[in-house]
Amino acid sequence: MSCCTPSSPSERWQVSCCCSDLNALKFPDDWPPTAPLRLRGGAPSSDRPGNPQDIVTVLHNARVVTVSQSTSTPQRASAIAVRRDGTIAAVGDDEHVLALAGEGAKRVDLDGKAVLPGFIDPHTHPTALIEDPLQIVDMFACPTKSDVLATIRKAHESESDPLKPIGFQGFNHSMQSPDASFVTRKELDAISLKRPIIIVHNTWHSVILNSAYFALVGVDDTTPDFPNGGLLEKDSEGRLNGRCHESCVDLFVSHLQRPSPSVLAGLLHQVLKEKFARKGITTVGDVGAGGDAHNVIELYRSVWNGQGLPVRVLFHPNILQRRSPTEFVELAVSQGAVQASPGEPYWYPLTLPNDGGDPTREDFAGHLFALGGIKFLSDASGQGRTAYVTEHYSDEETNYGFLNFTPNEIEDNMHRIKNAGLSPVVHAIGDHAIDLVVKSMHDVWGLAKDPYGADRPDRWADKGRWRLRVDHVTVSREDQYPKMKEIGALPSFMSSFFYWIGDFCYDKVFGPKLKERMCTWGTAKRFGIPFNVHSDAPVVPPQPIKDIQLLTDRKTDSGRSYNAETETVAVNDAIKAVTYNSALALGAEKLVGSIEVGKYADFVVLSGDPTQCDISKGEIGKLNIVETWIAGERRIW
């Protein structure tokens, strides 16, 4: 027997793989089966084609990549028919689909442009992208640390009230400092000793304060660290150096004066439209947004009541926002943010509209907004050298990062999330954190009968399937993927991080072994795991088109490439990662993520077909978003 073949499934949890012979490992068959990519004519796929008055729009003369998961819908098509309720009525060739529509149906000639399912970003922080009260000092607005400090000084001098706190976000030491140094308390004090000043690092894992802000929040050199990773960094003499981590971030930012709810709603609408819908993203996972969950849900409701939600949103509160996951369910039900049957306090995912209803306006809950799972952060930041790893950080022989929760607390979080009828979305960047997260998922949920499929041993009746998400997976080991597969866990890679910050982490952060294991989506694919990718905005900007290119060539912003021979995937797998697989992670794959009959008519129209692009020339990443459609309505063009 190979050293990599345990004698029983449970034994695999006591041993580690010591070779890369995938053939020696025995796993269930890969799921789901993928039909070959081909252009197929003939009659369209449709479950009720007999009522032409129900079809209001037909898109035709297009190159449709359906990402279909069923044999009843072709992988390639040229036309799509959309019903009045915003769902797809038919998919096929022009002749047959156009024949289904009545005279009153709108016909949209796409002149040979490519149509893909609307992109999905399953892990983002839209409310953290709002520029009030935190002004933006990211690498695009302020290329260098000197620019950052100059912007802060200008804002300080422009504010007439000398004691009003001011805040900034987006600073990234790895991108804006030639020596990768942080802004310091001393540098902020040089701008003002009286005005409180705070900078939020673009990862939202740390903040930098001046002396006046420390006084505002009541923290001094004698203050102990806060729970859940709330480290207050101090110098060799025990004085605060300005940097504070994890649970300190939201706590300290909350001291800034926020705009009125109506102003915030307008700003959030703008963020969802410009940062997401304009990038072809039609569904987002708002994961662990800052502030109290009650306020966040009310904010989304205000957007819906006002200008309307430009994209679909699944909200995943952070476990620290309220101590009991059950409270989230009760809160969401009481605010009308989820639909629930009497006596059953379980969440319902996105739902299809009622027949004849307006899919964009009828209900706040279900069509455009839903409660997702519960997020918590097992460890901290990779580029901040605080993620929990098994190999020490480069040039720091005693630094292995840290956990935000003890191993027992991680498992307790899993139990509480499961008992509330919700799914876990767990931030795990370092490989040691991934070990603990996956083991606790195994201990709480058990092995999957059919990984990623319809049945789990203890899923609740008719409430959909559990989603065990391991998010970020920045550095991982090959032996961890069989364990993820056995329990049906879904790794979600922060691909844009690799594009923008991969060089820095490879050269200056991770040790010699782990740096070769950054963002190993090729390994996930080889093990038959339907991985997905996300932006984690505002850490890096959403860029699904560039993500598709990146997954196929692994080239960073500088043009360097890492382990392309083993970790790239085919373009169809890359497209699937930003569409269907992301829907799967959100529990919404029956509604969005592919162009199939009965699903929402959420599309993105591109200037070219990514499946026909030359990957070696970076042609996919140069494609443009032409239009974004949600529920059969053209939202961006």
C-alpha positions as CSV (number, residue, x, y, z in Angstrom):
1,M,0.0,0.0,0.0
2,S,1.2,3.5,-0.8
3,C,2.2,5.7,2.1
4,C,-0.5,8.1,0.9
5,T,-3.3,5.5,1.0
6,P,-4.9,5.3,4.5
7,S,-6.5,2.1,5.4
8,S,-9.8,3.9,6.2
9,P,-11.3,7.3,5.7
10,S,-10.9,8.3,9.3
11,E,-7.2,7.3,9.3
12,R,-6.5,10.0,6.9
13,W,-7.1,12.5,9.7
14,Q,-4.1,11.1,11.6
15,V,-1.6,10.9,8.7
16,S,-0.1,13.3,6.2
17,C,0.7,12.7,2.5
18,C,4.4,12.4,1.9
19,C,4.3,12.0,-1.9
20,S,2.4,13.5,-4.8
21,D,1.1,10.2,-6.4
22,L,-2.5,11.2,-7.0
23,N,-3.2,7.8,-8.5
24,A,-2.5,6.1,-5.3
25,L,-5.2,8.0,-3.5
26,K,-8.7,6.6,-3.5
27,F,-11.5,9.3,-3.7
28,P,-15.0,9.5,-5.0
29,D,-15.4,10.3,-8.7
30,D,-14.9,13.9,-9.7
31,W,-18.0,16.0,-9.5
32,P,-19.8,17.4,-11.4
33,P,-19.4,15.8,-14.8
34,T,-18.5,18.3,-17.4
35,A,-19.8,18.0,-21.0
36,P,-17.4,18.8,-23.8
37,L,-17.4,22.4,-25.0
38,R,-19.1,22.4,-28.4
39,L,-21.5,24.5,-30.5
40,R,-24.8,22.6,-30.8
41,G,-27.8,23.7,-32.8
42,G,-31.3,22.2,-32.8
43,A,-34.2,22.8,-30.5
44,P,-33.4,24.9,-27.4
45,S,-33.6,23.7,-23.8
46,S,-36.9,24.9,-22.3
47,D,-39.2,23.6,-19.7
48,R,-42.3,25.6,-20.8
49,P,-41.8,26.9,-24.3
50,G,-45.5,26.9,-25.2
51,N,-46.4,30.5,-24.1
52,P,-44.8,33.1,-26.4
53,Q,-46.4,35.9,-24.4
54,D,-44.3,34.9,-21.4
55,I,-41.1,35.6,-23.3
56,V,-40.2,39.3,-23.2
57,T,-36.6,39.4,-24.5
58,V,-34.5,37.3,-26.8
59,L,-30.7,37.8,-27.1
60,H,-29.5,36.4,-30.3
61,N,-26.5,36.3,-32.7
62,A,-24.2,35.8,-29.7
63,R,-21.5,33.4,-28.7
64,V,-23.0,32.0,-25.5
65,V,-20.8,30.1,-23.1
66,T,-23.5,28.5,-20.9
67,V,-21.3,26.8,-18.2
68,S,-24.2,24.3,-18.2
69,Q,-24.3,21.6,-15.6
70,S,-26.9,19.5,-17.3
71,T,-27.1,17.6,-20.6
72,S,-30.4,19.3,-21.5
73,T,-28.6,22.6,-22.1
74,P,-25.8,22.9,-24.7
75,Q,-22.4,24.1,-23.6
76,R,-22.5,26.6,-26.5
77,A,-25.4,28.4,-27.9
78,S,-26.3,31.6,-29.9
79,A,-29.6,32.7,-28.4
80,I,-31.3,33.0,-25.0
81,A,-35.0,33.7,-24.3
82,V,-36.0,35.5,-21.1
83,R,-39.3,35.3,-19.3
84,R,-41.3,38.2,-17.8
85,D,-40.3,37.0,-14.3
86,G,-36.6,37.5,-15.2
87,T,-35.7,33.8,-15.6
88,I,-34.4,31.9,-18.6
89,A,-37.1,30.4,-20.9
90,A,-34.9,28.8,-23.5
91,V,-31.2,28.4,-24.7
92,G,-30.2,27.3,-28.2
93,D,-29.7,28.5,-31.7
94,D,-31.2,31.6,-33.2
95,E,-33.7,29.9,-35.4
96,H,-35.4,27.9,-32.7
97,V,-35.2,30.4,-29.8
98,L,-36.5,33.4,-31.9
99,A,-39.4,31.2,-33.1
100,L,-40.6,30.8,-29.5
101,A,-41.1,34.6,-28.9
102,G,-44.2,36.5,-29.7
103,E,-44.4,39.7,-31.7
104,G,-44.2,41.9,-28.6
105,A,-40.9,40.4,-27.4
106,K,-37.8,42.6,-27.6
107,R,-35.0,41.2,-29.8
108,V,-31.4,42.1,-29.0
109,D,-28.8,41.4,-31.7
110,L,-25.5,41.1,-29.9
111,D,-23.5,41.1,-33.2
112,G,-21.4,38.0,-32.4
113,K,-20.3,39.2,-28.9
114,A,-19.7,36.7,-26.2
115,V,-22.2,36.1,-23.4
116,L,-21.2,34.4,-20.1
117,P,-23.1,33.8,-16.9
118,G,-22.9,36.9,-14.7
119,F,-19.7,36.8,-12.7
120,I,-20.0,36.0,-8.9
121,D,-17.6,37.3,-6.2
122,P,-18.4,35.2,-3.2
123,H,-16.1,37.0,-0.7
124,T,-16.2,40.8,-0.7
125,H,-16.7,43.7,1.7
126,P,-18.9,46.3,-0.1
127,T,-19.6,48.4,3.0
128,A,-15.8,48.7,3.5
129,L,-15.5,50.3,0.1
130,I,-17.7,53.3,1.1
131,E,-15.4,56.4,1.1
132,D,-17.1,58.2,4.0
133,P,-15.9,58.5,6.7
134,L,-12.7,56.7,5.5
135,Q,-10.9,58.5,2.7
136,I,-9.1,56.4,0.2
137,V,-5.3,56.3,0.2
138,D,-4.8,53.1,-1.8
139,M,-2.0,52.3,-4.3
140,F,-4.1,53.8,-7.2
141,A,-4.8,57.1,-5.4
142,C,-1.4,57.4,-3.6
143,P,1.3,55.3,-5.2
144,T,3.9,55.9,-2.4
145,K,3.9,56.1,1.4
146,S,5.0,59.8,1.0
147,D,1.8,60.4,-1.1
148,V,-0.2,58.8,1.7
149,L,1.2,61.1,4.3
150,A,0.8,64.1,2.1
151,T,-2.9,63.3,1.5
152,I,-3.4,62.9,5.3
153,R,-1.7,66.2,6.0
154,K,-3.8,67.9,3.3
155,A,-7.0,66.5,4.8
156,H,-5.9,67.6,8.3
157,E,-5.3,71.1,7.2
158,S,-8.5,71.3,5.2
159,E,-10.7,70.4,8.3
160,S,-11.7,73.5,10.2
161,D,-12.4,71.6,13.5
162,P,-8.9,70.9,14.9
163,L,-10.2,68.1,17.1
164,K,-12.4,66.2,14.7
165,P,-11.1,62.6,14.1
166,I,-10.2,61.8,10.5
167,G,-9.8,58.3,9.0
168,F,-8.2,56.7,5.9
169,Q,-8.2,53.3,4.3
170,G,-6.4,51.4,1.6
171,F,-2.8,51.8,2.6
172,N,-0.7,48.7,1.7
173,H,2.9,48.7,2.9
174,S,3.8,46.0,0.4
175,M,2.7,48.1,-2.6
176,Q,3.4,51.6,-1.5
177,S,6.6,51.5,0.6
178,P,9.9,50.8,-1.2
179,D,11.2,49.2,2.0
180,A,7.8,47.6,2.8
181,S,7.6,49.8,6.0
182,F,4.3,50.7,7.7
183,V,3.2,54.3,8.4
184,T,4.1,54.8,12.1
185,R,2.6,56.5,15.1
186,K,5.5,59.0,15.0
187,E,4.8,59.9,11.4
188,L,1.1,60.6,12.2
189,D,2.0,62.5,15.3
190,A,4.2,64.8,13.1
191,I,1.0,65.7,11.2
192,S,-1.0,66.4,14.4
193,L,-0.8,65.7,18.1
194,K,-4.2,67.1,18.8
195,R,-6.4,65.6,16.0
196,P,-7.1,61.9,16.2
197,I,-5.9,60.1,13.0
198,I,-6.5,56.5,12.0
199,I,-5.4,54.5,8.9
200,V,-7.0,51.2,8.1
201,H,-4.6,48.8,6.3
202,N,-6.2,47.6,3.0
203,T,-6.5,44.1,4.4
204,W,-8.7,45.4,7.2
205,H,-6.6,43.3,9.6
206,S,-4.7,46.2,11.2
207,V,-5.0,49.9,11.9
208,I,-2.4,52.6,12.6
209,L,-3.2,55.3,15.2
210,N,-1.6,58.5,16.3
211,S,-1.3,59.5,19.9
212,A,-4.5,61.5,19.9
213,Y,-6.5,58.6,18.5
214,F,-5.2,56.3,21.2
215,A,-6.4,58.8,23.7
216,L,-9.8,58.9,22.0
217,V,-10.3,55.1,22.3
218,G,-8.9,55.0,25.9
219,V,-5.8,52.9,25.1
220,D,-2.3,53.5,26.5
221,D,1.0,51.7,27.0
222,T,-0.5,49.7,30.0
223,T,-3.6,48.5,28.1
224,P,-3.6,44.7,27.6
225,D,-4.3,43.1,24.2
226,F,-7.9,42.7,23.2
227,P,-9.5,39.2,22.7
228,N,-9.7,37.5,19.3
229,G,-6.3,38.6,17.9
230,G,-6.6,42.2,19.1
231,L,-2.8,42.7,19.4
232,L,-1.6,46.2,20.4
233,E,2.0,46.3,19.0
234,K,4.6,47.9,21.3
235,D,8.3,48.7,20.8
236,S,11.2,47.3,22.7
237,E,10.6,49.7,25.6
238,G,6.9,48.8,25.9
239,R,5.4,51.8,24.1
240,L,2.6,51.6,21.6
241,N,4.1,51.9,18.1
242,G,0.7,52.7,16.5
243,R,-0.2,49.3,14.9
244,C,-3.2,47.4,16.3
245,H,-4.7,44.2,14.8
246,E,-7.8,42.1,14.2
247,S,-10.7,42.8,16.7
248,C,-9.3,46.3,17.3
249,V,-10.1,47.4,13.8
250,D,-13.9,47.7,13.8
251,L,-13.8,48.8,17.5
252,F,-11.5,51.7,16.8
253,V,-13.0,52.7,13.4
254,S,-16.5,52.9,15.1
255,H,-15.3,56.1,16.9
256,L,-15.4,58.0,13.6
257,Q,-18.5,60.0,12.8
258,R,-20.6,58.2,10.2
259,P,-22.8,59.9,7.5
260,S,-26.6,59.8,7.8
261,P,-28.3,56.5,6.8
262,S,-29.6,58.0,3.6
263,V,-26.1,59.2,2.5
264,L,-24.6,55.8,3.4
265,A,-27.3,54.1,1.3
266,G,-26.5,56.3,-1.7
267,L,-22.8,55.6,-1.3
268,L,-23.3,51.8,-1.0
269,H,-25.5,51.8,-4.1
270,Q,-22.7,53.6,-6.0
271,V,-20.1,51.0,-4.8
272,L,-22.3,48.0,-5.8
273,K,-22.9,49.6,-9.2
274,E,-19.5,50.9,-10.1
275,K,-17.2,48.4,-8.3
276,F,-19.2,45.3,-9.0
277,A,-21.9,45.5,-11.7
278,R,-19.7,47.5,-14.0
279,K,-17.1,44.7,-13.8
280,G,-19.8,42.1,-14.9
281,I,-20.4,40.9,-11.4
282,T,-24.1,40.1,-10.8
283,T,-24.0,38.4,-7.4
284,V,-21.7,39.2,-4.4
285,G,-21.1,37.6,-1.0
286,D,-20.8,40.4,1.6
287,V,-18.7,38.5,4.1
288,G,-18.2,39.8,7.6
289,A,-19.0,43.5,6.9
290,G,-17.9,45.9,9.5
291,G,-20.4,47.3,12.1
292,D,-23.4,45.7,13.8
293,A,-25.3,43.2,11.6
294,H,-28.5,45.0,12.4
295,N,-27.2,48.2,10.8
296,V,-25.8,46.4,7.8
297,I,-29.1,44.7,7.0
298,E,-30.9,48.0,7.4
299,L,-28.4,49.7,5.1
300,Y,-29.1,47.2,2.4
301,R,-32.8,47.6,2.9
302,S,-32.4,51.3,2.5
303,V,-30.5,50.8,-0.8
304,W,-33.3,48.5,-2.0
305,N,-36.0,51.0,-0.9
306,G,-34.2,53.8,-2.6
307,Q,-32.4,53.3,-5.9
308,G,-32.6,49.5,-5.8
309,L,-29.9,46.9,-5.4
310,P,-27.7,46.9,-8.5
311,V,-26.6,43.3,-7.8
312,R,-27.7,40.3,-5.7
313,V,-26.2,40.2,-2.2
314,L,-25.8,37.3,0.2
315,F,-24.8,38.7,3.6
316,H,-22.6,36.6,5.8
317,P,-22.2,38.3,9.3
318,N,-19.0,38.0,11.3
319,I,-19.4,35.9,14.4
320,L,-18.0,38.8,16.4
321,Q,-20.8,41.1,15.4
322,R,-23.1,39.2,17.7
323,R,-22.0,36.3,19.9
324,S,-24.7,33.8,18.9
325,P,-25.2,32.7,15.3
326,T,-28.9,32.0,16.2
327,E,-29.2,35.8,16.9
328,F,-28.3,36.5,13.3
329,V,-31.2,34.3,12.1
330,E,-33.7,35.8,14.5
331,L,-32.5,39.3,13.6
332,A,-32.7,38.6,9.8
333,V,-36.2,37.1,10.1
334,S,-37.4,40.0,12.2
335,Q,-36.1,42.5,9.7
336,G,-37.7,40.7,6.7
337,A,-34.2,39.9,5.3
338,V,-34.9,36.2,5.0
339,Q,-37.9,34.1,4.4
340,A,-38.7,31.4,7.0
341,S,-41.6,29.1,7.8
342,P,-43.3,29.4,11.1
343,G,-41.3,27.7,13.9
344,E,-38.4,27.0,11.6
345,P,-35.6,29.6,12.2
346,Y,-33.5,28.5,9.3
347,W,-32.2,30.7,6.5
348,Y,-33.5,30.4,3.0
349,P,-31.1,31.1,0.1
350,L,-32.0,33.3,-2.9
351,T,-35.3,32.2,-4.3
352,L,-37.0,32.4,-7.7
353,P,-39.7,35.1,-8.1
354,N,-43.4,34.3,-7.9
355,D,-45.0,33.9,-11.2
356,G,-45.8,37.3,-12.7
357,G,-43.8,39.2,-10.0
358,D,-41.2,41.8,-10.6
359,P,-37.9,40.0,-9.9
360,T,-36.1,43.3,-9.2
361,R,-38.6,44.9,-6.8
362,E,-41.1,42.5,-5.4
363,D,-39.4,41.4,-2.2
364,F,-36.3,42.5,-0.3
365,A,-35.7,39.0,0.9
366,G,-35.0,36.2,-1.5
367,H,-34.6,37.7,-5.0
368,L,-31.9,40.2,-4.4
369,F,-30.8,39.8,-0.8
370,A,-30.5,36.8,1.5
371,L,-28.7,35.8,4.7
372,G,-25.8,33.5,3.9
373,G,-23.6,31.7,6.3
374,I,-21.5,33.0,9.3
375,K,-18.0,34.1,8.9
376,F,-15.2,34.0,11.4
377,L,-11.4,34.6,11.1
378,S,-9.3,31.7,12.3
379,D,-6.0,33.5,11.7
380,A,-4.8,36.9,10.5
381,S,-2.9,38.3,7.5
382,G,-0.3,36.8,5.2
383,Q,1.4,40.0,4.1
384,G,1.2,41.2,7.7
385,R,3.1,38.1,8.7
386,T,0.4,37.2,11.2
387,A,-1.3,34.3,9.4
388,Y,-0.8,31.0,11.2
389,V,1.7,28.8,9.3
390,T,3.8,25.7,9.9
391,E,7.0,27.2,8.5
392,H,8.3,30.4,10.0
393,Y,8.2,33.6,8.0
394,S,11.2,34.7,5.9
395,D,13.9,36.2,8.1
396,E,11.8,35.7,11.3
397,E,12.8,32.4,12.8
398,T,10.4,32.6,15.7
399,N,7.4,34.1,13.9
400,Y,4.7,31.6,12.9
401,G,1.8,34.0,13.1
402,F,-1.1,33.5,15.4
403,L,-4.7,32.4,15.8
404,N,-7.7,34.6,16.5
405,F,-9.4,31.7,18.3
406,T,-8.0,28.7,20.1
407,P,-8.5,25.3,18.4
408,N,-11.3,24.6,20.9
409,E,-12.9,27.9,20.2
410,I,-12.7,27.2,16.4
411,E,-14.6,24.0,16.9
412,D,-17.1,25.7,19.3
413,N,-17.7,28.3,16.6
414,M,-18.5,25.5,14.1
415,H,-21.0,23.9,16.5
416,R,-22.8,27.1,17.2
417,I,-23.0,27.9,13.5
418,K,-24.3,24.4,12.7
419,N,-26.8,24.5,15.5
420,A,-28.2,27.8,14.1
421,G,-28.8,26.0,10.8
422,L,-26.2,28.0,9.0
423,S,-23.0,27.3,7.1
424,P,-19.4,28.4,8.1
425,V,-17.4,30.8,6.0
426,V,-13.9,30.6,7.6
427,H,-11.0,32.9,6.9
428,A,-7.9,30.7,6.8
429,I,-4.8,32.0,5.2
430,G,-1.9,30.0,6.7
431,D,-1.6,26.3,6.3
432,H,-1.6,25.6,10.0
433,A,-4.9,27.5,10.3
434,I,-6.3,25.4,7.4
435,D,-5.3,22.3,9.3
436,L,-7.4,23.3,12.3
437,V,-10.3,24.6,10.4
438,V,-10.7,21.5,8.2
439,K,-10.3,19.2,11.2
440,S,-13.0,21.0,13.1
441,M,-15.3,20.9,10.1
442,H,-14.7,17.1,9.9
443,D,-15.3,16.7,13.7
444,V,-18.6,18.8,13.6
445,W,-20.0,17.8,10.2
446,G,-18.5,14.4,9.5
447,L,-17.5,12.9,6.2
448,A,-19.6,13.7,3.1
449,K,-21.5,10.9,1.5
450,D,-21.3,12.7,-1.8
451,P,-18.7,15.6,-1.7
452,Y,-20.2,18.7,-3.2
453,G,-23.3,16.7,-4.2
454,A,-26.9,16.5,-3.1
455,D,-26.6,14.5,0.2
456,R,-24.7,15.1,3.4
457,P,-25.0,12.9,6.4
458,D,-26.8,15.4,8.6
459,R,-28.1,18.1,6.4
460,W,-31.4,19.6,7.4
461,A,-34.5,18.5,5.5
462,D,-35.4,20.7,2.6
463,K,-33.1,23.5,3.7
464,G,-30.6,23.1,0.9
465,R,-27.0,21.7,1.5
466,W,-24.4,22.8,4.0
467,R,-21.6,24.8,2.5
468,L,-18.3,24.3,4.3
469,R,-16.1,27.2,3.0
470,V,-12.4,27.6,3.6
471,D,-11.7,31.1,2.3
472,H,-8.4,32.6,1.1
473,V,-6.3,29.4,1.3
474,T,-3.2,31.6,0.6
475,V,-0.6,29.0,1.5
476,S,-1.6,25.3,1.7
477,R,-0.1,21.9,1.4
478,E,-1.1,19.1,-1.0
479,D,-2.0,16.7,1.8
480,Q,-4.8,19.1,2.9
481,Y,-6.9,18.7,-0.3
482,P,-7.9,15.0,0.2
483,K,-9.2,16.0,3.6
484,M,-11.2,18.9,2.2
485,K,-12.6,16.6,-0.5
486,E,-13.7,14.0,2.1
487,I,-15.8,16.5,4.0
488,G,-17.0,18.4,0.9
489,A,-15.2,21.6,1.9
490,L,-14.9,24.3,-0.8
491,P,-11.6,26.2,-1.0
492,S,-12.0,29.8,-2.2
493,F,-8.8,31.4,-3.4
494,M,-8.0,35.1,-3.2
495,S,-6.7,35.2,-6.8
496,S,-6.4,38.9,-7.2
497,F,-4.2,39.0,-4.1
498,F,-1.8,36.7,-6.0
499,Y,-1.9,39.0,-9.0
500,W,-1.1,42.2,-7.1
501,I,0.9,41.0,-4.1
502,G,2.2,37.6,-5.1
503,D,5.7,39.0,-5.9
504,F,6.0,40.6,-2.5
505,C,4.9,37.5,-0.6
506,Y,7.1,35.2,-2.6
507,D,10.2,37.4,-2.1
508,K,9.8,38.8,1.3
509,V,7.1,37.0,3.4
510,F,6.7,33.3,3.3
511,G,9.4,30.6,3.9
512,P,11.1,28.6,1.1
513,K,8.5,25.8,1.1
514,L,5.3,27.7,1.7
515,K,6.0,30.3,-0.9
516,E,5.9,27.6,-3.5
517,R,2.4,26.7,-2.3
518,M,0.6,30.1,-2.8
519,C,-2.9,29.9,-4.2
520,T,-2.7,26.3,-5.5
521,W,-5.9,26.2,-7.5
522,G,-4.3,23.7,-9.9
523,T,-3.9,21.2,-7.0
524,A,-7.6,21.7,-6.1
525,K,-8.6,20.9,-9.7
526,R,-6.4,17.8,-9.8
527,F,-8.2,16.5,-6.7
528,G,-11.6,17.1,-8.3
529,I,-12.6,19.9,-6.0
530,P,-14.8,22.7,-7.5
531,F,-12.7,25.6,-6.2
532,N,-13.8,29.2,-6.6
533,V,-12.0,32.6,-6.4
534,H,-12.8,36.0,-4.9
535,S,-11.4,39.5,-4.6
536,D,-11.8,40.2,-0.9
537,A,-12.3,43.9,-1.9
538,P,-11.2,46.4,-0.7
539,V,-8.0,44.4,-0.2
540,V,-7.7,44.3,-4.0
541,P,-10.2,45.5,-6.6
542,P,-12.7,43.1,-8.1
543,Q,-11.4,42.0,-11.6
544,P,-13.1,38.7,-12.7
545,I,-11.8,39.1,-16.3
546,K,-8.2,39.3,-15.1
547,D,-8.9,36.4,-12.7
548,I,-9.8,34.2,-15.6
549,Q,-6.5,35.2,-17.3
550,L,-4.6,34.7,-14.0
551,L,-6.0,31.2,-13.4
552,T,-4.7,30.1,-16.8
553,D,-1.2,31.7,-16.7
554,R,-0.5,32.6,-13.0
555,K,1.3,35.8,-14.1
556,T,1.4,38.6,-11.5
557,D,1.2,42.3,-12.2
558,S,4.9,42.4,-12.9
559,G,4.7,39.5,-15.4
560,R,6.4,37.0,-13.2
561,S,4.8,33.5,-13.1
562,Y,5.0,30.9,-10.3
563,N,4.5,27.1,-10.7
564,A,2.6,27.6,-13.9
565,E,3.4,24.0,-15.0
566,T,1.4,22.5,-12.1
567,E,-1.0,25.2,-10.9
568,T,-2.7,26.7,-14.0
569,V,-6.1,25.4,-15.1
570,A,-7.9,25.4,-18.5
571,V,-9.9,28.4,-19.5
572,N,-13.2,26.6,-19.1
573,D,-12.3,25.7,-15.5
574,A,-11.3,29.3,-14.9
575,I,-14.6,30.6,-16.2
576,K,-16.4,28.1,-14.0
577,A,-14.4,29.3,-10.9
578,V,-15.9,32.8,-11.3
579,T,-19.4,31.6,-12.2
580,Y,-20.9,28.3,-11.3
581,N,-18.4,27.3,-8.6
582,S,-18.8,30.6,-6.9
583,A,-22.6,30.1,-6.9
584,L,-22.1,26.7,-5.4
585,A,-20.1,28.2,-2.6
586,L,-23.0,30.6,-1.9
587,G,-25.6,27.9,-2.0
588,A,-27.2,29.6,-5.0
589,E,-26.2,27.3,-7.9
590,K,-29.8,26.4,-8.7
591,L,-30.5,30.0,-9.4
592,V,-27.4,31.6,-10.8
593,G,-23.9,30.7,-12.0
594,S,-24.8,29.2,-15.4
595,I,-27.1,30.0,-18.4
596,E,-29.7,27.3,-18.0
597,V,-33.5,27.2,-18.3
598,G,-35.2,28.2,-15.0
599,K,-32.3,30.1,-13.6
600,Y,-32.1,33.9,-13.4
601,A,-31.2,35.6,-16.6
602,D,-28.0,37.1,-15.2
603,F,-25.4,37.6,-18.0
604,V,-22.3,39.5,-18.8
605,V,-21.6,40.5,-22.4
606,L,-17.9,40.6,-23.4
607,S,-16.0,42.2,-26.3
608,G,-14.6,38.8,-27.2
609,D,-14.9,35.1,-26.4
610,P,-12.4,34.1,-23.6
611,T,-12.4,30.5,-24.9
612,Q,-10.9,31.7,-28.2
613,C,-8.3,34.0,-26.8
614,D,-4.5,33.4,-26.9
615,I,-3.6,32.9,-23.2
616,S,0.1,33.4,-23.8
617,K,-0.6,36.9,-25.1
618,G,-2.8,37.8,-22.1
619,E,-5.8,38.4,-24.4
620,I,-8.4,37.3,-21.9
621,G,-7.3,40.0,-19.4
622,K,-7.7,42.6,-22.1
623,L,-11.4,41.9,-22.8
624,N,-13.9,44.6,-22.0
625,I,-17.2,44.4,-20.2
626,V,-19.8,45.5,-22.7
627,E,-23.1,44.9,-20.8
628,T,-24.3,43.5,-17.5
629,W,-27.7,41.9,-17.3
630,I,-29.6,41.0,-14.1
631,A,-32.9,39.2,-14.2
632,G,-33.2,39.8,-17.9
633,E,-32.7,43.6,-17.5
634,R,-29.7,45.4,-19.0
635,R,-28.2,47.2,-16.0
636,I,-24.8,48.3,-17.3
637,W,-24.0,49.2,-20.9
